[in-house]
């Protein structure tokens, strides 16, 4: 059962809202069961990063305190007046702010997977990209950077996993009801930023994908 705080503010404050969210989360996880494992892995990354003594530099585009995916209209990278207790904006400077829990990360994974119509193999590619990023840049997956990083990784994974022409505007439109600032231009910039941090090198080692697949409980041929 989901309990607040959710990954994003609710549009509906009625008593039925929580049940609708639980139903939507269950349906999304049924469509892509690996979403729960992905959420658990993201949650572990967040905990490890939170305990890190030396936080790495996070580019403004990936920092939701400066360029939020929803909330304040700051898609141009300007300062954002993020809600103090909004779990995905917590940067460690406000001890009263909530920190994302595993269930918040699961909800995020289920939402993105459902909207981008990702399958288990897409999930493996996305998380392999995230692991490669952490290996190159250190504990960069933090409360205020996890969502942009994850969204960009999922869009790239979706494009890499198919011969079909998947356009960035199509991807942003699929998520813009919850990520109100995620226009096609911003999403394209997030994709480029992630690739730059990866030194424009998508992992090619099959063992990296196999290891990630085992972690997520996915059969990887």
C-alpha positions as CSV (number, residue, x, y, z in Angstrom):
1,X,0.0,0.0,0.0
2,X,1.4,3.4,-1.0
3,X,1.6,6.0,1.7
4,X,2.5,9.7,1.3
5,X,4.7,11.3,0.3
6,X,4.3,10.2,-3.2
7,X,6.8,10.7,-6.0
8,X,4.8,13.7,-7.2
9,X,2.0,15.8,-5.7
10,X,-1.5,14.4,-6.2
11,X,-3.9,16.3,-8.5
12,X,-6.9,15.0,-6.5
13,X,-7.2,15.3,-2.8
14,X,-10.2,13.1,-2.5
15,X,-10.3,9.9,-0.4
16,X,-10.4,7.8,-3.6
17,X,-7.0,9.2,-4.8
18,X,-4.8,6.8,-2.8
19,X,-6.7,3.8,-4.1
20,X,-6.6,4.9,-7.7
21,X,-2.8,5.4,-7.3
22,X,-2.4,1.9,-5.8
23,X,-4.4,0.4,-8.7
24,X,-2.4,2.3,-11.3
25,X,0.9,1.2,-9.6
26,X,-0.3,-2.4,-9.5
27,X,-1.3,-2.4,-13.2
28,X,2.0,-0.8,-14.2
29,X,4.1,-3.3,-12.3
30,X,2.0,-6.2,-13.7
31,X,2.8,-4.9,-17.2
32,X,6.5,-4.7,-16.4
33,X,7.3,-6.7,-13.2
34,X,11.0,-5.6,-13.3
35,X,9.8,-2.1,-12.3
36,X,9.7,-3.2,-8.7
37,X,13.2,-4.4,-8.8
38,X,14.3,-1.3,-10.6
39,X,12.7,0.8,-7.9
40,X,14.6,-1.2,-5.2
41,X,17.9,-0.7,-7.0
42,X,17.2,3.1,-7.4
43,X,16.3,3.2,-3.7
44,X,19.6,1.5,-2.8
45,X,21.5,4.0,-4.9
46,X,19.8,6.9,-3.2
47,X,20.7,5.6,0.2
48,X,24.3,5.0,-0.8
49,X,24.5,8.5,-2.3
50,X,22.9,10.1,0.8
51,X,25.6,8.6,3.0
52,X,28.4,9.7,0.7
53,X,30.8,12.2,2.2
54,X,31.8,13.8,-1.1
55,X,28.9,14.6,-3.4
56,X,29.9,15.0,-7.0
57,X,29.1,17.9,-9.2
58,X,25.6,17.6,-10.7
59,X,25.0,19.6,-13.9
60,X,22.1,22.1,-13.6
61,X,20.0,20.2,-16.1
62,X,20.0,17.2,-13.9
63,X,19.4,19.1,-10.7
64,X,15.7,19.5,-9.9
65,X,16.4,22.2,-7.3
66,X,17.4,24.3,-10.4
67,X,15.6,22.6,-13.2
68,X,12.5,20.7,-11.9
69,X,10.6,18.3,-14.0
70,X,7.4,19.6,-12.5
71,X,6.3,22.3,-10.0
72,X,8.0,25.6,-10.5
73,X,8.3,26.7,-14.1
74,X,12.0,26.6,-14.4
75,X,12.7,24.4,-17.4
76,X,15.3,26.9,-18.5
77,X,17.5,25.9,-15.6
78,X,16.7,28.9,-13.4
79,X,16.3,28.7,-9.6
80,X,13.2,26.8,-8.6
81,X,11.0,27.4,-5.6
82,X,10.6,23.7,-4.9
83,X,8.2,22.6,-2.1
84,X,10.3,22.1,1.1
85,X,8.9,18.6,1.8
86,X,8.8,17.4,-1.8
87,X,10.9,14.2,-1.6
88,X,12.6,14.4,-5.0
89,X,14.0,17.9,-4.3
90,X,15.8,17.1,-1.1
91,X,19.4,18.0,-1.3
92,X,20.6,17.6,2.3
93,X,20.5,21.3,3.2
94,X,17.1,21.0,4.9
95,X,17.0,18.3,7.6
96,X,13.2,18.6,7.8
97,X,12.7,17.6,4.2
98,X,11.6,14.0,3.4
99,X,14.0,11.7,1.6
100,X,12.7,9.4,-1.1
101,X,11.9,5.9,0.0
102,X,12.0,2.7,-2.0
103,X,8.3,2.9,-2.7
104,X,8.8,6.4,-4.2
105,X,11.4,4.9,-6.5
106,X,9.1,2.0,-7.4
107,X,6.3,4.4,-8.2
108,X,8.7,6.4,-10.4
109,X,9.8,3.3,-12.3
110,X,6.3,2.1,-12.8
111,X,5.1,5.4,-14.1
112,X,8.0,5.9,-16.6
113,X,7.9,2.3,-17.8
114,X,4.2,2.4,-18.4
115,X,4.2,5.7,-20.2
116,X,7.1,4.7,-22.5
117,X,5.8,1.2,-22.9
118,X,9.0,-0.3,-21.7
119,X,9.6,-4.0,-21.4
120,X,12.0,-6.0,-19.2
121,X,14.9,-5.7,-21.7
122,X,14.4,-1.9,-21.9
123,X,14.6,-1.9,-18.1
124,X,17.9,-3.7,-18.2
125,X,19.4,-1.3,-20.7
126,X,18.2,1.7,-18.8
127,X,19.7,0.5,-15.5
128,X,22.9,-0.5,-17.2
129,X,23.2,3.1,-18.4
130,X,22.6,4.3,-14.8
131,X,25.2,1.9,-13.4
132,X,27.7,3.0,-16.0
133,X,27.0,6.7,-15.0
134,X,27.7,5.9,-11.4
135,X,30.8,4.0,-12.2
136,X,32.2,7.0,-14.2
137,X,30.9,9.9,-12.0
138,X,30.4,8.6,-8.5
139,X,27.3,8.8,-6.4
140,X,25.5,11.2,-8.7
141,X,22.1,9.6,-8.3
142,X,20.6,11.7,-5.5
143,X,17.2,12.8,-4.5
144,X,17.3,15.9,-6.6
145,X,19.0,14.3,-9.7
146,X,17.5,10.8,-9.8
147,X,14.4,11.5,-11.8
148,X,16.1,13.4,-14.6
149,X,18.8,10.8,-14.8
150,X,16.3,8.0,-14.8
151,X,14.0,9.5,-17.3
152,X,16.8,10.2,-19.7
153,X,18.2,6.7,-19.3
154,X,14.8,5.2,-20.0
155,X,14.2,7.3,-23.2
156,X,17.7,6.3,-24.5
157,X,17.0,2.7,-23.6
158,X,13.7,2.8,-25.4
159,X,15.4,4.2,-28.5
160,X,18.3,1.8,-28.4
161,X,16.0,-1.2,-28.0
162,X,14.0,-0.9,-31.2
163,X,14.5,-0.2,-34.9
164,X,11.4,1.9,-34.9
165,X,11.7,5.7,-35.0
166,X,10.9,6.9,-31.5
167,X,10.8,10.7,-31.4
168,X,11.8,12.7,-28.3
169,X,8.6,14.8,-28.5
170,X,6.5,11.6,-28.4
171,X,8.3,10.5,-25.2
172,X,7.9,13.9,-23.5
173,X,4.2,14.1,-24.4
174,X,3.7,10.6,-22.9
175,X,4.9,12.0,-19.5
176,X,4.0,15.7,-19.5
177,X,0.8,15.3,-17.5
178,X,2.9,14.5,-14.4
179,X,6.2,16.1,-15.5
180,X,4.7,19.5,-16.5
181,X,8.1,21.1,-17.4
182,X,9.3,18.2,-19.5
183,X,8.9,19.7,-23.0
184,X,10.6,18.0,-25.9
185,X,13.5,20.5,-25.8
186,X,14.3,19.8,-22.2
187,X,14.1,16.0,-22.6
188,X,16.4,16.2,-25.6
189,X,18.9,18.2,-23.5
190,X,18.6,15.7,-20.7
191,X,19.5,12.9,-23.2
192,X,22.5,14.8,-24.4
193,X,23.6,15.6,-20.9
194,X,23.5,12.0,-19.9
195,X,25.5,10.9,-22.9
196,X,28.0,13.6,-22.2
197,X,28.5,12.3,-18.7
198,X,28.9,8.9,-20.1
199,X,31.6,10.3,-22.5
200,X,29.3,9.4,-25.3
201,X,30.0,5.7,-24.7
202,X,27.1,3.4,-24.3
203,X,28.2,0.2,-22.5
204,X,29.1,-2.6,-25.0
205,X,30.3,-5.3,-22.6
206,X,27.6,-8.0,-22.6
207,X,28.6,-8.9,-19.1
208,X,27.4,-5.5,-17.8
209,X,23.9,-6.2,-19.2
210,X,23.9,-9.8,-17.9
211,X,24.9,-8.6,-14.4
212,X,22.2,-6.0,-14.4
213,X,19.6,-8.5,-15.7
214,X,20.4,-10.9,-12.8
215,X,20.0,-8.1,-10.3
216,X,16.6,-7.3,-11.8
217,X,15.6,-10.9,-12.1
218,X,15.3,-10.7,-15.9
219,X,16.2,-13.4,-18.4
220,X,18.8,-12.0,-20.7
221,X,19.6,-13.9,-23.9
